[in-house]
């Protein structure tokens, strides 16, 4: 009888840690497509205009206002690439393309030290400044004019 209890105790002690640890191993699986789609929605805004050249000029001005230096701009491709001056670790690419007949899509894609920036606040700050510039441009307001 003692031997049976000893064997039972030994088996319980041997397999209990394995059972506990196997439960810890099952991490929830992240669907990469969902993560990518969520990031893209954070990075993209639509605007009621069809003037892509103007949208690119506004993007360049906004990037410069935020401390970026323009590396490359291509109106045919609808892209602007820039690097932040602080330590050249932040790079940003803005893409402008038509969406239907009355809108454009503006997508901002940023990297910090070769890693994608996924912080929604970073993109929100860019698009807040960009939207203000688009508004001023649409209403032909000069931000440097006296009285503003």
N, C-alpha and C positions, 0 to 999 in steps of 0.2 A: 504494500500500500504506500509506503514511504517512497519507493522507487517510482511509482506512477505519479505521485504528486511532484516529485523532483523533476521528472521528465516533462510534465505539464508546465511547471514553473519555468524550466529551462527553455521550452519552445515558446512560451509567451514572451519571455525576456528577449529571445533571439529575433522574433518576428515583429514585435511591437514597434521598434524604431524604424524598421523598413516600411511598415504600414503608415506610420506618421509621415515619414519623409516622402513617400510616394504621393501623398496628398498635397504636399508643398510644391511638388514638381510641376503640377498642371497649371501653368500660367495661362491666362486668357489669350487666345489668338487674336492678333490685331490684323484686321483686313487692310492691307496696304493700299488698296484702291480707295477705300473710304477715307483714309488719312490723306491721300493725294487729292481727292475731290474736296475735302474740307479745306486744305491749304489753298487750293486753287480758288475757292470761293472767297477766302480771306484776301487773296491777292488781286482780285478782279472787281472792277466797277464799270457800270455802263453810263454813258452820257448822251443826252439828246442833242447831238450835232453830227454833221457828216464831214466836217473839215478836219481830216486826219493830220494835215500839215500843221494846222494851228494847235491841235492837241499835242503834237510832238514838240512844238516850240514851248508850249506851256509846261510840258514834262521837263524839258531841259532847264527852264527857268526855275521850276520848283526844286529840282535836284540841286541846282547851284545855290538856291536860298537855304537848303538844308546842309550845305557844306560839302557837296559832292563836286568833283571835277569831271566834266564830260570827256569820256575816252573815245566814243564813236557814236555817230548819229547817221542813220540811213533812212531817208524818207521813203525810198522805194520798198524797203522791207518793213518800215513802220517801227523801227527800234531805236532806242537810245541806251547806251551803256555808260555807266559812271562809277567812279571810285571815290570813297570818302577820304578826305585829306588827313584825318587824325592819325592813322597809322596804316593806311592803305589796306586795311583788313576787310572793310565792308565794300562789296561791289553790288551794284544794282542795275538791272536791265528793265526798261519799260517797253512794252509792246503795245502798239495801237493798231486796231483793225476794225473794219466795218462789221456791224451787227444789223443785219436787215438793211432797210433803205433809209432809216432815220436815226440810227444810233451808232456809236462807236463803243468798243470794249477797250479798256485800258487795264493792262495787267502789269503789276510790279513784282519782280522776282529778285529777292535779295539773298546774298550769301555773306556770311561772316566767317573768315578764315576757312573758306572752302566748305562750310556747312550751311545748309539752307536755313534761312531765318524763318521760323514758324510762329513767332510771337505776333498775335493779332494786333497788339498795340502799336508795334512798329509800322505795320501797313496802314493802320487807322491814322496815324500821325501823317504819313505821306499823303494819303488820300484826302485828309482834311485840308492840308495846304494846297494840294492839287485842285480840289473842288473850288476853293476860294479863288485861286488864280483863274480857273475856267470861268467862274461867274464874272469876275472883273473884266476878263477878256471879252466875254459875250456882251457885256454892257458897255464896252469901250471905256472903261474907267482906268485912268492912269494912277496906279497905287502911289506913285511919288508926287502926285499933284498936291498943292497946298490945300489945306482944309479937310484932308481925309484922315 
